[in-house]
Amino acid sequence: MAQSPFDHPLHDWQRRLIETLEQAAELPVDTRGATPFTHHGEVGPGMHLRRYAPQAATGQRPVLIVYSLVNRPFILDLTERRSLIAALTRAGHPVYLLDWGYPKGADRFLDLGDYIDDFLATAAEEVAAREGATADLLGVCQGGVFALCLAALQPQRVHRLVNLVTPVDFHTPGDQLSRMAQGVDFDQAAQTLGNVSAEWLNSVFVALKPYRLLAQRYMELPELADHPEALHDFLRLERWMYDSPDQAATAFAEFGRECYQRNGLLNGTLTLNGRPVRLSAIEQPVLNVYAEQDHLVPPAAARALGAHVGSTDYGELAFPGGHLGVFISRRAHAELLPRIVAWLAE
């Protein structure tokens, strides 16, 4: 008996895909995150300081999260079950997050000195004034670079540092993003194009891992049919991937030129407002967390910090996963985050 074309596995996949998409259309996607917060002042143009209240009054030191400029920070608070922020508040920390916002056209002239020496420094000062204690900084990816710069130039603003998947050596073997950056005239692009569009930058990141970020993700989508919690998680992550701000032209060009092309953070040639950033000047305790299968920040790029930082209290944690797994994987929440929380409690 001949098989009906409607019994073909591809037809079944298409049917389940349609069901999944119909279910997805009914689900709201909130990009503010899962944990309630209050706004605590504006530290720069369109930049707000969020406060997440501790769930227990344990007297723990405040934590200021410094996120990257490239994406929105709600991946740190994706769901109630997968929230780095919630893990910190459960441990009793008042948690602050510097929301960089969405740069406007007039912000094209903001440079790294503005972002770090001014806006981030102001946020750290605000946290210390409100909580009565200097904050521990938790820097994420590019935000970790910013946190290192602040610790080097304004050490009084930083008690301790936790870096998550933070590049320090931008010239390590296998760094695909660095290789792409070598042929870019960042200054000419900034002068000609103004702020860098989020759509263009997203296409660059997708090009680094096209099969995993495009074909494979959507091939597996029909498996989420009739699993609303998993589908909601997928939609939140999808929204995060493509809800990116434009980049302020001057700061973007400066970061690309000084870090990716000249490796200035490692070499000590990166300057902010005329002052060189020296990793050897960082004497605060540092916990450096990297991912072993990270395609954006290779392990060697992050581990380079240990040989150059001035702190005598330096530790590393290796996570057996990829860049995003550090924030959202079950293993990270079961094994990695408790170790970070324990280090902060020491």
ZAKOLVEX-614114 format. One record per residue (C-alpha): x, y, z; residue in one letter. Coordinates in nm, 3 decimals. Layout:
REM ZAKOLVEX-614114
<rec east="X" north="Y" up="Z" residu="A"/>
...
END
This chain:
REM ZAKOLVEX-614114
<rec east="0.000" north="0.000" up="0.000" residu="M"/>
<rec east="0.142" north="0.336" up="-0.106" residu="A"/>
<rec east="0.221" north="0.583" up="0.169" residu="Q"/>
<rec east="0.006" north="0.894" up="0.174" residu="S"/>
<rec east="0.203" north="1.216" up="0.118" residu="P"/>
<rec east="0.041" north="1.346" up="0.435" residu="F"/>
<rec east="0.216" north="1.077" up="0.637" residu="D"/>
<rec east="0.559" north="1.205" up="0.534" residu="H"/>
<rec east="0.782" north="1.318" up="0.828" residu="P"/>
<rec east="0.828" north="1.661" up="0.666" residu="L"/>
<rec east="0.452" north="1.712" up="0.657" residu="H"/>
<rec east="0.430" north="1.619" up="1.025" residu="D"/>
<rec east="0.709" north="1.868" up="1.104" residu="W"/>
<rec east="0.530" north="2.142" up="0.912" residu="Q"/>
<rec east="0.204" north="2.070" up="1.093" residu="R"/>
<rec east="0.370" north="2.087" up="1.434" residu="R"/>
<rec east="0.556" north="2.404" up="1.333" residu="L"/>
<rec east="0.225" north="2.572" up="1.244" residu="I"/>
<rec east="0.077" north="2.462" up="1.577" residu="E"/>
<rec east="0.376" north="2.600" up="1.763" residu="T"/>
<rec east="0.364" north="2.935" up="1.583" residu="L"/>
<rec east="-0.009" north="2.966" up="1.654" residu="E"/>
<rec east="0.053" north="2.898" up="2.022" residu="Q"/>
<rec east="0.343" north="3.143" up="2.027" residu="A"/>
<rec east="0.122" north="3.418" up="1.886" residu="A"/>
<rec east="-0.097" north="3.391" up="2.196" residu="E"/>
<rec east="0.186" north="3.430" up="2.447" residu="L"/>
<rec east="0.287" north="3.776" up="2.573" residu="P"/>
<rec east="0.661" north="3.843" up="2.592" residu="V"/>
<rec east="0.763" north="4.088" up="2.865" residu="D"/>
<rec east="1.119" north="4.219" up="2.816" residu="T"/>
<rec east="1.142" north="4.394" up="3.154" residu="R"/>
<rec east="1.254" north="4.073" up="3.323" residu="G"/>
<rec east="1.096" north="3.848" up="3.584" residu="A"/>
<rec east="1.207" north="4.026" up="3.903" residu="T"/>
<rec east="1.036" north="4.346" up="4.023" residu="P"/>
<rec east="1.255" north="4.657" up="4.039" residu="F"/>
<rec east="1.236" north="5.028" up="4.105" residu="T"/>
<rec east="1.409" north="5.307" up="3.919" residu="H"/>
<rec east="1.671" north="5.490" up="4.121" residu="H"/>
<rec east="1.778" north="5.792" up="3.924" residu="G"/>
<rec east="1.916" north="5.874" up="3.581" residu="E"/>
<rec east="2.295" north="5.861" up="3.549" residu="V"/>
<rec east="2.324" north="5.967" up="3.184" residu="G"/>
<rec east="2.111" north="6.049" up="2.881" residu="P"/>
<rec east="1.837" north="5.784" up="2.882" residu="G"/>
<rec east="2.036" north="5.568" up="3.127" residu="M"/>
<rec east="1.864" north="5.454" up="3.446" residu="H"/>
<rec east="1.977" north="5.279" up="3.760" residu="L"/>
<rec east="1.745" north="4.994" up="3.859" residu="R"/>
<rec east="1.724" north="4.857" up="4.213" residu="R"/>
<rec east="1.615" north="4.502" up="4.295" residu="Y"/>
<rec east="1.537" north="4.467" up="4.665" residu="A"/>
<rec east="1.694" north="4.179" up="4.862" residu="P"/>
<rec east="1.454" north="3.902" up="4.956" residu="Q"/>
<rec east="1.602" north="3.881" up="5.304" residu="A"/>
<rec east="1.761" north="4.142" up="5.528" residu="A"/>
<rec east="2.099" north="3.971" up="5.571" residu="T"/>
<rec east="2.318" north="4.280" up="5.549" residu="G"/>
<rec east="2.494" north="4.165" up="5.233" residu="Q"/>
<rec east="2.690" north="4.418" up="5.031" residu="R"/>
<rec east="2.519" north="4.574" up="4.725" residu="P"/>
<rec east="2.601" north="4.437" up="4.382" residu="V"/>
<rec east="2.612" north="4.670" up="4.081" residu="L"/>
<rec east="2.571" north="4.485" up="3.751" residu="I"/>
<rec east="2.753" north="4.638" up="3.456" residu="V"/>
<rec east="2.609" north="4.496" up="3.136" residu="Y"/>
<rec east="2.729" north="4.525" up="2.778" residu="S"/>
<rec east="2.616" north="4.808" up="2.553" residu="L"/>
<rec east="2.541" north="4.563" up="2.274" residu="V"/>
<rec east="2.230" north="4.382" up="2.405" residu="N"/>
<rec east="1.953" north="4.445" up="2.654" residu="R"/>
<rec east="2.014" north="4.308" up="3.005" residu="P"/>
<rec east="1.696" north="4.106" up="3.057" residu="F"/>
<rec east="1.880" north="3.783" up="2.974" residu="I"/>
<rec east="2.008" north="3.815" up="3.333" residu="L"/>
<rec east="1.646" north="3.796" up="3.452" residu="D"/>
<rec east="1.492" north="3.589" up="3.173" residu="L"/>
<rec east="1.244" north="3.390" up="3.384" residu="T"/>
<rec east="1.183" north="3.328" up="3.752" residu="E"/>
<rec east="1.366" north="2.996" up="3.719" residu="R"/>
<rec east="1.655" north="3.137" up="3.517" residu="R"/>
<rec east="1.751" north="3.465" up="3.678" residu="S"/>
<rec east="2.098" north="3.564" up="3.789" residu="L"/>
<rec east="1.944" north="3.872" up="3.949" residu="I"/>
<rec east="1.696" north="3.667" up="4.152" residu="A"/>
<rec east="1.978" north="3.440" up="4.272" residu="A"/>
<rec east="2.158" north="3.746" up="4.413" residu="L"/>
<rec east="1.848" north="3.894" up="4.578" residu="T"/>
<rec east="1.765" north="3.555" up="4.736" residu="R"/>
<rec east="2.112" north="3.564" up="4.892" residu="A"/>
<rec east="2.026" north="3.900" up="5.048" residu="G"/>
<rec east="2.209" north="4.138" up="4.815" residu="H"/>
<rec east="2.056" north="4.469" up="4.710" residu="P"/>
<rec east="2.111" north="4.446" up="4.335" residu="V"/>
<rec east="2.152" north="4.743" up="4.105" residu="Y"/>
<rec east="2.159" north="4.732" up="3.727" residu="L"/>
<rec east="2.279" north="5.015" up="3.506" residu="L"/>
<rec east="2.036" north="5.017" up="3.213" residu="D"/>
<rec east="2.224" north="5.189" up="2.930" residu="W"/>
<rec east="1.900" north="5.249" up="2.737" residu="G"/>
<rec east="1.884" north="5.320" up="2.363" residu="Y"/>
<rec east="2.127" north="5.585" up="2.230" residu="P"/>
<rec east="1.974" north="5.871" up="2.034" residu="K"/>
<rec east="2.131" north="6.050" up="1.739" residu="G"/>
<rec east="2.282" north="6.317" up="1.964" residu="A"/>
<rec east="2.460" north="6.048" up="2.166" residu="D"/>
<rec east="2.691" north="5.964" up="1.874" residu="R"/>
<rec east="2.968" north="6.175" up="2.032" residu="F"/>
<rec east="2.971" north="5.990" up="2.366" residu="L"/>
<rec east="3.306" north="5.816" up="2.415" residu="D"/>
<rec east="3.428" north="5.543" up="2.649" residu="L"/>
<rec east="3.536" north="5.805" up="2.900" residu="G"/>
<rec east="3.177" north="5.927" up="2.920" residu="D"/>
<rec east="3.039" north="5.577" up="2.970" residu="Y"/>
<rec east="3.296" north="5.461" up="3.225" residu="I"/>
<rec east="3.456" north="5.760" up="3.394" residu="D"/>
<rec east="3.125" north="5.948" up="3.417" residu="D"/>
<rec east="2.805" north="5.740" up="3.388" residu="F"/>
<rec east="2.932" north="5.417" up="3.548" residu="L"/>
<rec east="3.123" north="5.609" up="3.816" residu="A"/>
<rec east="2.807" north="5.806" up="3.896" residu="T"/>
<rec east="2.606" north="5.484" up="3.926" residu="A"/>
<rec east="2.863" north="5.334" up="4.165" residu="A"/>
<rec east="2.857" north="5.653" up="4.371" residu="E"/>
<rec east="2.475" north="5.647" up="4.385" residu="E"/>
<rec east="2.472" north="5.286" up="4.504" residu="V"/>
<rec east="2.727" north="5.355" up="4.777" residu="A"/>
<rec east="2.534" north="5.661" up="4.895" residu="A"/>
<rec east="2.203" north="5.474" up="4.913" residu="R"/>
<rec east="2.332" north="5.150" up="5.066" residu="E"/>
<rec east="2.606" north="5.290" up="5.286" residu="G"/>
<rec east="2.867" north="5.056" up="5.137" residu="A"/>
<rec east="3.085" north="5.045" up="4.828" residu="T"/>
<rec east="2.939" north="4.804" up="4.575" residu="A"/>
<rec east="3.077" north="4.481" up="4.440" residu="D"/>
<rec east="3.076" north="4.511" up="4.061" residu="L"/>
<rec east="2.955" north="4.226" up="3.844" residu="L"/>
<rec east="3.065" north="4.293" up="3.487" residu="G"/>
<rec east="2.919" north="4.102" up="3.194" residu="V"/>
<rec east="3.115" north="4.065" up="2.867" residu="C"/>
<rec east="3.189" north="4.421" up="2.745" residu="Q"/>
<rec east="3.049" north="4.544" up="3.077" residu="G"/>
<rec east="3.327" north="4.351" up="3.248" residu="G"/>
<rec east="3.580" north="4.555" up="3.051" residu="V"/>
<rec east="3.405" north="4.870" up="3.176" residu="F"/>
<rec east="3.415" north="4.740" up="3.534" residu="A"/>
<rec east="3.788" north="4.667" up="3.507" residu="L"/>
<rec east="3.851" north="5.018" up="3.376" residu="C"/>
<rec east="3.659" north="5.175" up="3.664" residu="L"/>
<rec east="3.841" north="4.962" up="3.919" residu="A"/>
<rec east="4.176" north="5.071" up="3.772" residu="A"/>
<rec east="4.097" north="5.443" up="3.745" residu="L"/>
<rec east="3.861" north="5.499" up="4.038" residu="Q"/>
<rec east="3.939" north="5.220" up="4.286" residu="P"/>
<rec east="3.740" north="5.388" up="4.563" residu="Q"/>
<rec east="3.419" north="5.308" up="4.370" residu="R"/>
<rec east="3.474" north="4.929" up="4.365" residu="V"/>
<rec east="3.492" north="4.685" up="4.654" residu="H"/>
<rec east="3.532" north="4.360" up="4.460" residu="R"/>
<rec east="3.494" north="4.243" up="4.101" residu="L"/>
<rec east="3.315" north="3.950" up="3.943" residu="V"/>
<rec east="3.371" north="3.924" up="3.568" residu="N"/>
<rec east="3.148" north="3.702" up="3.355" residu="L"/>
<rec east="3.277" north="3.601" up="3.009" residu="V"/>
<rec east="3.486" north="3.919" up="2.985" residu="T"/>
<rec east="3.749" north="3.961" up="2.713" residu="P"/>
<rec east="4.088" north="4.096" up="2.821" residu="V"/>
<rec east="4.323" north="3.971" up="2.549" residu="D"/>
<rec east="4.157" north="4.052" up="2.217" residu="F"/>
<rec east="4.424" north="3.882" up="2.005" residu="H"/>
<rec east="4.399" north="3.519" up="2.111" residu="T"/>
<rec east="4.393" north="3.239" up="1.851" residu="P"/>
<rec east="4.045" north="3.139" up="1.742" residu="G"/>
<rec east="3.885" north="3.475" up="1.821" residu="D"/>
<rec east="3.656" north="3.507" up="1.519" residu="Q"/>
<rec east="3.513" north="3.843" up="1.622" residu="L"/>
<rec east="3.862" north="3.989" up="1.656" residu="S"/>
<rec east="3.961" north="3.862" up="1.312" residu="R"/>
<rec east="3.656" north="4.030" up="1.160" residu="M"/>
<rec east="3.737" north="4.355" up="1.339" residu="A"/>
<rec east="4.090" north="4.385" up="1.203" residu="Q"/>
<rec east="3.976" north="4.497" up="0.859" residu="G"/>
<rec east="3.725" north="4.759" up="0.977" residu="V"/>
<rec east="3.800" north="5.132" up="0.964" residu="D"/>
<rec east="3.602" north="5.214" up="1.278" residu="F"/>
<rec east="3.672" north="5.586" up="1.276" residu="D"/>
<rec east="3.566" north="5.626" up="0.913" residu="Q"/>
<rec east="3.250" north="5.426" up="0.980" residu="A"/>
<rec east="3.162" north="5.645" up="1.278" residu="A"/>
<rec east="3.218" north="5.965" up="1.086" residu="Q"/>
<rec east="3.023" north="5.845" up="0.785" residu="T"/>
<rec east="2.738" north="5.642" up="0.933" residu="L"/>
<rec east="2.684" north="5.788" up="1.278" residu="G"/>
<rec east="2.541" north="5.548" up="1.537" residu="N"/>
<rec east="2.588" north="5.184" up="1.442" residu="V"/>
<rec east="2.256" north="5.012" up="1.369" residu="S"/>
<rec east="2.152" north="4.720" up="1.583" residu="A"/>
<rec east="2.040" north="4.527" up="1.274" residu="E"/>
<rec east="2.389" north="4.541" up="1.124" residu="W"/>
<rec east="2.555" north="4.437" up="1.448" residu="L"/>
<rec east="2.313" north="4.147" up="1.495" residu="N"/>
<rec east="2.399" north="4.021" up="1.148" residu="S"/>
<rec east="2.767" north="4.019" up="1.246" residu="V"/>
<rec east="2.703" north="3.806" up="1.555" residu="F"/>
<rec east="2.479" north="3.565" up="1.362" residu="V"/>
<rec east="2.751" north="3.527" up="1.098" residu="A"/>
<rec east="2.984" north="3.386" up="1.364" residu="L"/>
<rec east="2.756" north="3.086" up="1.423" residu="K"/>
<rec east="2.491" north="3.085" up="1.151" residu="P"/>
<rec east="2.374" north="2.724" up="1.167" residu="Y"/>
<rec east="2.319" north="2.720" up="1.544" residu="R"/>
<rec east="2.157" north="3.063" up="1.558" residu="L"/>
<rec east="1.938" north="3.021" up="1.253" residu="L"/>
<rec east="1.864" north="2.676" up="1.107" residu="A"/>
<rec east="1.909" north="2.455" up="1.412" residu="Q"/>
<rec east="1.706" north="2.675" up="1.648" residu="R"/>
<rec east="1.406" north="2.679" up="1.417" residu="Y"/>
<rec east="1.432" north="2.314" up="1.317" residu="M"/>
<rec east="1.379" north="2.230" up="1.683" residu="E"/>
<rec east="1.094" north="2.478" up="1.734" residu="L"/>
<rec east="0.808" north="2.229" up="1.663" residu="P"/>
<rec east="0.925" north="2.024" up="1.961" residu="E"/>
<rec east="0.789" north="2.304" up="2.183" residu="L"/>
<rec east="0.429" north="2.257" up="2.072" residu="A"/>
<rec east="0.200" north="2.205" up="2.373" residu="D"/>
<rec east="0.482" north="2.302" up="2.611" residu="H"/>
<rec east="0.390" north="2.664" up="2.691" residu="P"/>
<rec east="0.661" north="2.720" up="2.953" residu="E"/>
<rec east="0.939" north="2.607" up="2.721" residu="A"/>
<rec east="0.788" north="2.802" up="2.432" residu="L"/>
<rec east="0.770" north="3.114" up="2.646" residu="H"/>
<rec east="1.137" north="3.074" up="2.734" residu="D"/>
<rec east="1.220" north="3.037" up="2.364" residu="F"/>
<rec east="1.029" north="3.354" up="2.277" residu="L"/>
<rec east="1.196" north="3.554" up="2.552" residu="R"/>
<rec east="1.540" north="3.448" up="2.432" residu="L"/>
<rec east="1.441" north="3.521" up="2.073" residu="E"/>
<rec east="1.328" north="3.871" up="2.170" residu="R"/>
<rec east="1.652" north="3.929" up="2.358" residu="W"/>
<rec east="1.863" north="3.825" up="2.059" residu="M"/>
<rec east="1.706" north="4.084" up="1.830" residu="Y"/>
<rec east="1.605" north="4.361" up="2.073" residu="D"/>
<rec east="1.942" north="4.534" up="2.056" residu="S"/>
<rec east="2.020" north="4.905" up="2.092" residu="P"/>
<rec east="2.205" north="5.102" up="1.829" residu="D"/>
<rec east="2.562" north="5.181" up="1.933" residu="Q"/>
<rec east="2.686" north="5.533" up="2.004" residu="A"/>
<rec east="2.927" north="5.592" up="1.716" residu="A"/>
<rec east="3.229" north="5.737" up="1.897" residu="T"/>
<rec east="3.232" north="5.484" up="2.182" residu="A"/>
<rec east="3.179" north="5.193" up="1.939" residu="F"/>
<rec east="3.467" north="5.307" up="1.720" residu="A"/>
<rec east="3.693" north="5.362" up="2.020" residu="E"/>
<rec east="3.620" north="5.015" up="2.163" residu="F"/>
<rec east="3.676" north="4.847" up="1.826" residu="G"/>
<rec east="3.997" north="5.036" up="1.755" residu="R"/>
<rec east="4.158" north="5.036" up="2.100" residu="E"/>
<rec east="4.050" north="4.693" up="2.224" residu="C"/>
<rec east="3.998" north="4.469" up="1.921" residu="Y"/>
<rec east="4.259" north="4.617" up="1.689" residu="Q"/>
<rec east="4.527" north="4.751" up="1.926" residu="R"/>
<rec east="4.464" north="4.519" up="2.224" residu="N"/>
<rec east="4.495" north="4.826" up="2.441" residu="G"/>
<rec east="4.336" north="4.683" up="2.757" residu="L"/>
<rec east="4.599" north="4.412" up="2.778" residu="L"/>
<rec east="4.887" north="4.633" up="2.662" residu="N"/>
<rec east="4.801" north="4.929" up="2.885" residu="G"/>
<rec east="4.757" north="5.170" up="2.593" residu="T"/>
<rec east="4.383" north="5.222" up="2.640" residu="L"/>
<rec east="4.325" north="5.570" up="2.784" residu="T"/>
<rec east="4.012" north="5.734" up="2.924" residu="L"/>
<rec east="4.010" north="6.111" up="2.954" residu="N"/>
<rec east="4.386" north="6.110" up="2.909" residu="G"/>
<rec east="4.455" north="5.852" up="3.180" residu="R"/>
<rec east="4.595" north="5.507" up="3.090" residu="P"/>
<rec east="4.405" north="5.202" up="3.213" residu="V"/>
<rec east="4.651" north="4.971" up="3.389" residu="R"/>
<rec east="4.525" north="4.628" up="3.488" residu="L"/>
<rec east="4.814" north="4.613" up="3.733" residu="S"/>
<rec east="4.645" north="4.896" up="3.925" residu="A"/>
<rec east="4.349" north="4.671" up="4.012" residu="I"/>
<rec east="4.411" north="4.548" up="4.366" residu="E"/>
<rec east="4.055" north="4.453" up="4.463" residu="Q"/>
<rec east="3.963" north="4.083" up="4.492" residu="P"/>
<rec east="3.862" north="3.944" up="4.151" residu="V"/>
<rec east="3.659" north="3.640" up="4.049" residu="L"/>
<rec east="3.695" north="3.570" up="3.677" residu="N"/>
<rec east="3.431" north="3.341" up="3.521" residu="V"/>
<rec east="3.471" north="3.214" up="3.166" residu="Y"/>
<rec east="3.296" north="2.960" up="2.942" residu="A"/>
<rec east="3.495" north="2.675" up="2.791" residu="E"/>
<rec east="3.294" north="2.666" up="2.464" residu="Q"/>
<rec east="3.250" north="3.041" up="2.424" residu="D"/>
<rec east="3.248" north="3.148" up="2.057" residu="H"/>
<rec east="3.244" north="3.522" up="2.141" residu="L"/>
<rec east="3.497" north="3.538" up="2.426" residu="V"/>
<rec east="3.743" north="3.247" up="2.394" residu="P"/>
<rec east="3.864" north="3.109" up="2.729" residu="P"/>
<rec east="4.217" north="3.238" up="2.665" residu="A"/>
<rec east="4.082" north="3.588" up="2.608" residu="A"/>
<rec east="3.924" north="3.591" up="2.953" residu="A"/>
<rec east="4.194" north="3.400" up="3.141" residu="R"/>
<rec east="4.458" north="3.652" up="3.033" residu="A"/>
<rec east="4.338" north="3.874" up="3.318" residu="L"/>
<rec east="4.509" north="3.655" up="3.577" residu="G"/>
<rec east="4.859" north="3.730" up="3.445" residu="A"/>
<rec east="4.808" north="4.108" up="3.435" residu="H"/>
<rec east="4.580" north="4.209" up="3.722" residu="V"/>
<rec east="4.746" north="4.355" up="4.030" residu="G"/>
<rec east="4.522" north="4.178" up="4.281" residu="S"/>
<rec east="4.671" north="3.911" up="4.505" residu="T"/>
<rec east="4.319" north="3.775" up="4.564" residu="D"/>
<rec east="4.235" north="3.641" up="4.220" residu="Y"/>
<rec east="4.029" north="3.335" up="4.132" residu="G"/>
<rec east="3.884" north="3.170" up="3.822" residu="E"/>
<rec east="3.578" north="2.959" up="3.753" residu="L"/>
<rec east="3.549" north="2.763" up="3.430" residu="A"/>
<rec east="3.198" north="2.685" up="3.305" residu="F"/>
<rec east="3.159" north="2.385" up="3.071" residu="P"/>
<rec east="2.932" north="2.555" up="2.820" residu="G"/>
<rec east="2.888" north="2.847" up="2.585" residu="G"/>
<rec east="2.855" north="3.223" up="2.618" residu="H"/>
<rec east="2.481" north="3.230" up="2.687" residu="L"/>
<rec east="2.486" north="2.915" up="2.895" residu="G"/>
<rec east="2.654" north="3.107" up="3.176" residu="V"/>
<rec east="2.330" north="3.300" up="3.224" residu="F"/>
<rec east="2.044" north="3.073" up="3.124" residu="I"/>
<rec east="2.143" north="2.706" up="3.140" residu="S"/>
<rec east="2.015" north="2.477" up="3.415" residu="R"/>
<rec east="2.369" north="2.372" up="3.492" residu="R"/>
<rec east="2.479" north="2.732" up="3.547" residu="A"/>
<rec east="2.193" north="2.794" up="3.789" residu="H"/>
<rec east="2.254" north="2.468" up="3.971" residu="A"/>
<rec east="2.634" north="2.483" up="3.992" residu="E"/>
<rec east="2.789" north="2.812" up="3.881" residu="L"/>
<rec east="2.566" north="3.079" up="4.037" residu="L"/>
<rec east="2.582" north="2.924" up="4.388" residu="P"/>
<rec east="2.963" north="2.944" up="4.370" residu="R"/>
<rec east="2.948" north="3.310" up="4.266" residu="I"/>
<rec east="2.703" north="3.386" up="4.548" residu="V"/>
<rec east="2.928" north="3.204" up="4.796" residu="A"/>
<rec east="3.231" north="3.406" up="4.682" residu="W"/>
<rec east="3.040" north="3.732" up="4.728" residu="L"/>
<rec east="2.942" north="3.623" up="5.081" residu="A"/>
<rec east="3.303" north="3.567" up="5.189" residu="E"/>
END
